Amino acid sequence: MPDLEIPTTRSPINLMVDGAANLGIIVTEYQVRQFERYLAELVKWNSKINLSGITDKRQIVIKHFLDSLLYLKGLELQGDEQLVDIGSGAGFPGLPLKLVKPKLQVTLLDARLKKIAFLKQLCQRLKLEGVNCIQGRAEGLAGQPQHYQKYNVAVARALTQLDRLIGLAFPYMVPGGRLVVSYGAQVNRQLRLAGEMLDKQAGSLEKVCRVSLPHSNELRNIVVIRKCFT
């Protein structure tokens, strides 16, 4: 593995290590250093451009890093899947998933150029391979040959209502692929809204996993939707 600079002081990133362990995820020393660099780069860039409304390091660790790792509670990854993160923003949840599952092939999509610029530099700093950062609107990119029905897994952080998200994500997914998205207390409303779209798109609700966000009092509902074979 290439070397990353080892932090010399104790960091809030230790919250991530403890929280990940609570989720059954063992983070290696190298991965800890990658998350440490991720945190530093996000804080630095966020002081110049608006990447995230969360600026406190502890809260970044909890509400971005750990919140992203919760997706693994709803989906077992073998590690070499093709994953697309729709509306990735500052890389969530796709990049934390890549850091703990290094063999994943990850595509990060976002419409905002400044966020893609951040992600590209971050991936260089982290010396990551198998990550593509693409600027564009999800609905416009889905029909391109390099994206249409190419991904085993699509993820998103509830950037829109679930019915619309299904419509955005399904063109990217192979038959049998899965869409994984996180919702809070409004999950039942979102599932009701999605019923008609699931029928239209030949999709099915596979499961909903209710999990606690470590180091907080918040609950998340990890929704897993399967694109059926037609």
Buried (B, 14 or more C-beta within 10 A) or exposed (E): EEEBEEBEEEBBBEBBBBBBEEBEBEBEEBBBBBBBBBBBBBBEBBEEEEBBEBEEBBBBBBBBBBBBBBBBBBBEBEEEBBBBBBBBBBBBBBBBBBBBBBEBBBBBBBBBEBBBBBBBEBBEBBEBEBBBBBBBEBEEBBEEEEBBBBBBBBBBBBBBBBBBBBBBBBBBBBEEBBBBBBBEEEBEEBBEBBEEBBEEBEBEBBEBBEBBBBBBEBEBBBBBBBBEEE
